[in-house]
């Protein structure tokens, strides 16, 4: 049977999607600070360590070897990546919180460009590895498994390659502040719950410093305890520049200082970084009397109560790496681990054995 050809007009050609504008990478120093921080403030994958003030501080600590960059499209930032070169033993490693991509403009080309630039920087700086410590407190990152992240497509392993302990898997101790404080107190290790109640019922008091007004005395008390604690534990006292950096963070309300007192004498002190809906236990110190009174446990609970009132959702108390037990850092991890608010997380590592330095 013959079929008459249709007289209908031919279908229009499928309209092709317009090509995305070209992207370019620019070093951190080439980006205005206000533009950089505005992107970080609005980016769900970014946390406080992506802010320009922290990039500058990381560069100072690492002798100016900052390698952070941004990706721009039509002069607008669509991603930032914070990395710096750090010496680990005899080798150099490119490390930092890594990339944070725009919530609305992230695509495969931008992600590919970012990871390609990271590998270029590793080669240019004779690095044997890239290490990303991606913050779980960034709103878009909390609860993500390793398999759910973009790093799985770029050769990154799950875990942390320690200098002395081989390949480590650890976890963050993160307190979910959404339950009532009585419920949070109930899930603490039973000894910790008892310490909190004992301090609360005794003459232990606390003060909170969250701005420049009236904080100088409290900060001096923290520093005195910090020096005492580091001397007692053979730890390293923070440099004056680093101390001043965190003091400015408290004065600028990027951090909060909590102090505990017995009879008006400061016996424990905690510095907590604060950003978006997350908080991080950055530093703590305690006198011998504070240790006997278990004031640090009480003070962290005070911090939890205060952070909850401020609308903070999660409080990261630090890392716990099982292979570090019986070391100073392992003792700290064991201490925070008894808060019974565990969330599994991991460092990410990309090896570059072919680009190893001759001297390594």
C-alpha positions as CSV (number, residue, x, y, z in Angstrom):
1,X,0.0,0.0,0.0
2,X,1.3,3.4,-1.0
3,X,1.3,6.1,1.6
4,X,0.9,9.6,0.6
5,X,3.7,11.8,1.9
6,X,2.5,14.1,4.6
7,X,2.0,17.7,3.6
8,X,2.6,18.8,7.2
9,X,5.5,21.1,7.9
10,X,8.6,19.3,9.1
11,X,9.3,19.3,12.8
12,X,11.5,22.1,14.0
13,X,15.0,21.2,14.8
14,X,15.7,20.5,18.4
15,X,16.9,23.7,20.0
16,X,20.3,23.2,21.5
17,X,21.1,24.5,24.9
18,X,23.2,27.6,24.8
19,X,26.8,27.0,25.7
20,X,27.8,27.9,29.3
21,X,30.0,31.0,29.5
22,X,33.7,30.1,29.9
23,X,35.1,29.9,33.4
24,X,38.4,31.1,34.7
25,X,40.4,30.5,37.9
26,X,41.9,33.3,39.9
27,X,44.2,33.2,42.9
28,X,42.8,34.2,46.3
29,X,44.9,37.4,46.3
30,X,43.3,38.5,43.0
31,X,39.8,38.4,44.5
32,X,38.3,41.3,46.5
33,X,37.8,40.1,50.1
34,X,34.2,41.4,50.2
35,X,33.4,39.4,47.0
36,X,35.0,36.3,48.4
37,X,33.3,36.4,51.7
38,X,29.9,37.2,50.2
39,X,30.1,34.0,48.2
40,X,31.2,32.0,51.2
41,X,28.3,33.4,53.4
42,X,25.8,32.3,50.8
43,X,27.3,28.9,49.9
44,X,25.9,25.8,51.5
45,X,29.1,23.8,51.0
46,X,31.3,26.5,52.7
47,X,32.1,26.9,56.4
48,X,34.1,29.4,58.5
49,X,37.5,28.0,57.2
50,X,36.6,29.3,53.7
51,X,36.3,32.9,54.9
52,X,39.1,35.2,53.8
53,X,40.3,35.9,57.4
54,X,40.9,32.2,57.9
55,X,42.6,31.9,54.5
56,X,45.0,34.7,55.5
57,X,45.7,33.1,58.9
58,X,46.4,29.6,57.3
59,X,48.8,31.3,54.9
60,X,50.6,33.0,57.8
61,X,51.0,29.7,59.7
62,X,52.3,28.0,56.6
63,X,54.9,30.7,55.8
64,X,52.7,32.4,53.1
65,X,52.3,29.3,51.0
66,X,48.6,29.8,50.3
67,X,47.3,28.2,47.1
68,X,43.6,29.1,47.4
69,X,41.7,30.1,44.3
70,X,38.2,30.9,43.0
71,X,36.4,29.9,39.8
72,X,34.6,32.8,38.1
73,X,31.9,32.8,35.4
74,X,30.9,36.1,33.9
75,X,33.0,37.7,36.7
76,X,30.8,36.0,39.4
77,X,32.3,33.5,41.8
78,X,30.9,30.0,41.3
79,X,33.4,28.1,43.5
80,X,36.2,28.7,45.9
81,X,38.9,26.3,47.0
82,X,41.0,26.8,50.1
83,X,44.3,24.9,50.1
84,X,47.9,25.6,51.3
85,X,51.2,23.8,51.1
86,X,52.2,22.2,54.3
87,X,55.3,20.2,55.2
88,X,54.6,16.7,56.6
89,X,57.9,15.0,57.6
90,X,60.2,15.2,54.5
91,X,57.4,15.8,52.1
92,X,55.0,18.5,51.1
93,X,51.2,18.1,51.0
94,X,48.5,20.4,49.6
95,X,45.9,20.5,52.3
96,X,43.0,22.5,53.6
97,X,39.1,22.5,53.6
98,X,39.1,22.2,49.8
99,X,36.4,23.3,47.4
100,X,32.9,24.7,48.0
101,X,30.7,25.1,44.9
102,X,27.8,27.4,44.3
103,X,24.4,26.0,45.4
104,X,22.8,27.0,42.1
105,X,25.5,27.1,39.4
106,X,27.4,23.9,40.2
107,X,27.9,21.7,37.1
108,X,30.3,19.0,35.9
109,X,32.5,21.4,34.0
110,X,33.1,23.6,37.0
111,X,33.8,20.6,39.3
112,X,36.2,19.2,36.7
113,X,38.0,22.5,36.4
114,X,38.4,22.8,40.1
115,X,39.9,19.3,40.7
116,X,42.1,19.7,37.7
117,X,43.5,23.0,39.1
118,X,44.1,21.3,42.4
119,X,46.2,18.6,40.8
120,X,48.1,21.3,38.8
121,X,48.9,23.1,42.1
122,X,50.0,19.8,43.7
123,X,52.5,19.1,40.8
124,X,53.7,22.7,40.7
125,X,54.5,22.7,44.4
126,X,56.1,19.2,44.5
127,X,53.4,17.8,46.7
128,X,53.1,14.0,47.3
129,X,49.4,14.2,48.2
130,X,46.3,16.4,48.4
131,X,44.4,16.2,51.7
132,X,41.0,17.7,52.1
133,X,39.4,18.1,55.5
134,X,35.9,19.1,54.4
135,X,33.8,20.5,57.3
136,X,30.8,18.5,58.2
137,X,29.3,21.7,59.7
138,X,28.6,23.2,56.3
139,X,24.9,23.0,55.8
140,X,25.1,21.1,52.5
141,X,27.7,18.6,53.9
142,X,26.2,17.4,57.1
143,X,25.2,13.8,56.9
144,X,26.8,13.2,53.6
145,X,28.6,9.8,53.2
146,X,31.9,9.6,51.4
147,X,30.1,7.8,48.5
148,X,27.6,10.7,48.1
149,X,30.3,13.3,47.5
150,X,32.0,14.4,44.3
151,X,35.4,13.4,45.5
152,X,34.7,9.7,44.7
153,X,35.1,10.6,41.0
154,X,38.6,12.1,41.4
155,X,40.7,9.4,43.0
156,X,40.3,10.4,46.6
157,X,40.4,7.7,49.3
158,X,38.3,7.8,52.5
159,X,40.5,8.2,55.6
160,X,43.6,9.9,56.8
161,X,47.2,8.9,56.3
162,X,48.9,9.7,59.6
163,X,52.6,10.5,59.8
164,X,53.2,7.8,62.4
165,X,50.1,5.6,62.5
166,X,49.5,4.6,58.9
167,X,46.1,4.9,57.4
168,X,43.6,6.2,59.9
169,X,39.8,6.2,60.0
170,X,38.3,8.4,62.6
171,X,35.2,10.3,63.4
172,X,34.0,13.7,64.6
173,X,32.2,14.0,67.9
174,X,29.2,16.2,67.0
175,X,26.4,17.0,69.4
176,X,23.0,17.4,67.9
177,X,21.4,20.4,69.7
178,X,17.9,19.9,68.5
179,X,16.7,17.8,71.5
180,X,16.0,19.5,74.9
181,X,18.9,20.1,77.1
182,X,17.6,17.6,79.6
183,X,17.6,15.0,76.9
184,X,21.1,16.0,75.8
185,X,22.3,15.7,79.4
186,X,20.7,12.3,79.5
187,X,22.7,10.8,76.6
188,X,26.0,11.9,78.0
189,X,28.2,9.3,79.6
190,X,26.8,8.7,83.1
191,X,29.9,10.1,84.8
192,X,29.7,13.3,82.7
193,X,26.1,13.8,83.6
194,X,27.1,13.5,87.2
195,X,29.9,16.0,86.8
196,X,27.5,18.5,85.2
197,X,25.0,18.2,87.9
198,X,27.6,18.4,90.7
199,X,29.1,21.6,89.2
200,X,25.7,23.1,88.6
201,X,24.7,22.5,92.2
202,X,28.0,23.8,93.6
203,X,29.7,27.2,93.5
204,X,31.0,26.8,89.9
205,X,29.8,29.7,87.8
206,X,30.4,30.7,84.2
207,X,30.7,33.7,82.0
208,X,30.1,34.1,78.3
209,X,32.0,36.6,76.1
210,X,30.7,37.1,72.6
211,X,32.0,40.6,71.6
212,X,34.6,43.2,72.3
213,X,32.7,44.7,75.3
214,X,34.2,43.5,78.5
215,X,36.1,40.6,77.0
216,X,39.7,41.6,77.7
217,X,39.8,40.3,81.3
218,X,38.1,37.0,80.2
219,X,40.6,36.7,77.3
220,X,43.6,37.2,79.6
221,X,42.2,34.4,81.9
222,X,41.9,32.1,78.9
223,X,45.5,32.8,77.8
224,X,46.9,32.3,81.3
225,X,45.1,28.9,81.5
226,X,46.3,28.0,78.0
227,X,49.9,28.6,78.9
228,X,49.5,26.6,82.1
229,X,47.8,23.7,80.3
230,X,50.4,23.6,77.5
231,X,53.2,23.7,80.0
232,X,51.7,20.9,82.1
233,X,51.0,18.7,79.1
234,X,54.2,19.5,77.1
235,X,52.0,20.9,74.3
236,X,52.9,23.9,72.1
237,X,51.7,27.3,73.3
238,X,50.0,29.1,70.5
239,X,52.0,32.0,68.9
240,X,51.0,35.5,69.8
241,X,49.7,36.0,66.3
242,X,47.4,33.0,66.5
243,X,46.2,34.1,70.0
244,X,45.5,37.5,68.6
245,X,43.7,36.0,65.7
246,X,41.2,34.1,67.9
247,X,40.9,37.1,70.2
248,X,39.8,39.2,67.2
249,X,37.4,36.4,66.2
250,X,35.7,36.7,69.7
251,X,35.6,40.5,69.5
252,X,34.1,40.2,66.0
253,X,31.5,37.6,67.1
254,X,33.0,34.9,64.9
255,X,33.8,33.0,68.1
256,X,32.6,32.8,71.7
257,X,34.7,32.5,74.8
258,X,33.3,30.5,77.8
259,X,35.0,30.7,81.2
260,X,34.2,28.7,84.4
261,X,35.0,30.1,87.8
262,X,35.4,28.8,91.3
263,X,35.2,31.6,93.9
264,X,35.9,34.1,91.1
265,X,39.0,32.3,90.0
266,X,39.0,31.1,86.4
267,X,39.5,27.3,86.3
268,X,38.5,26.4,82.8
269,X,38.1,28.1,79.4
270,X,36.8,27.2,76.0
271,X,36.9,29.0,72.6
272,X,34.2,28.0,70.2
273,X,34.0,29.1,66.5
274,X,30.5,30.0,65.3
275,X,29.2,30.2,61.8
276,X,25.9,29.5,60.0
277,X,24.2,26.8,62.0
278,X,27.4,25.1,63.2
279,X,29.9,25.6,66.1
280,X,33.4,24.1,66.5
281,X,35.4,23.6,69.8
282,X,38.6,25.3,68.7
283,X,40.6,25.5,72.0
284,X,40.3,24.7,75.7
285,X,42.3,25.0,78.8
286,X,42.0,24.0,82.5
287,X,43.9,24.5,85.7
288,X,44.7,21.6,88.0
289,X,41.8,22.7,90.2
290,X,39.5,22.8,87.2
291,X,40.6,19.2,86.3
292,X,39.7,18.1,89.9
293,X,36.3,19.8,89.7
294,X,35.6,18.4,86.2
295,X,34.9,22.0,85.2
296,X,35.6,21.4,81.6
297,X,32.8,18.9,81.2
298,X,30.4,21.4,82.9
299,X,31.7,24.3,80.7
300,X,31.1,22.4,77.5
301,X,27.6,21.6,78.6
302,X,27.1,25.4,79.4
303,X,28.3,26.0,75.8
304,X,25.8,23.6,74.4
305,X,22.9,25.3,76.3
306,X,24.0,28.7,75.0
307,X,24.6,27.6,71.4
308,X,21.2,26.0,71.3
309,X,19.6,29.3,72.4
310,X,21.5,31.0,69.6
311,X,19.9,28.7,67.0
312,X,23.0,26.5,66.4
313,X,22.1,23.0,65.2
314,X,25.3,21.1,65.6
315,X,28.3,21.4,67.9
316,X,31.5,19.7,66.8
317,X,33.7,18.8,69.8
318,X,36.7,17.6,67.7
319,X,38.1,14.5,66.2
320,X,38.6,11.1,67.7
321,X,41.0,8.8,65.9
322,X,41.3,5.3,67.5
323,X,44.9,4.7,66.5
324,X,45.9,7.9,68.4
325,X,44.9,6.5,71.8
326,X,47.5,6.7,74.5
327,X,48.8,9.9,73.0
328,X,48.0,13.5,74.0
329,X,45.7,13.9,71.1
330,X,44.1,10.5,71.8
331,X,43.4,11.6,75.4
332,X,41.5,14.7,74.1
333,X,39.6,12.5,71.7
334,X,38.7,10.1,74.5
335,X,37.5,13.0,76.6
336,X,35.2,14.4,74.0
337,X,34.1,10.9,72.8
338,X,32.3,10.4,76.2
339,X,29.8,13.0,75.2
340,X,28.1,10.2,73.3
341,X,27.3,12.3,70.2
342,X,29.2,10.5,67.5
343,X,29.1,11.2,63.8
344,X,31.3,9.3,61.4
345,X,33.4,11.4,59.1
346,X,36.7,11.1,57.3
347,X,39.6,12.9,55.8
348,X,40.1,12.6,52.1
349,X,43.5,12.0,50.5
350,X,44.7,12.0,46.9
351,X,48.2,10.4,46.4
352,X,50.7,11.6,43.8
353,X,53.4,8.9,43.9
354,X,54.5,9.8,40.3
355,X,55.2,13.4,41.4
356,X,57.3,12.5,44.5
357,X,60.2,14.8,45.1
358,X,63.7,13.4,44.5
359,X,64.6,14.0,48.2
360,X,61.7,12.1,49.6
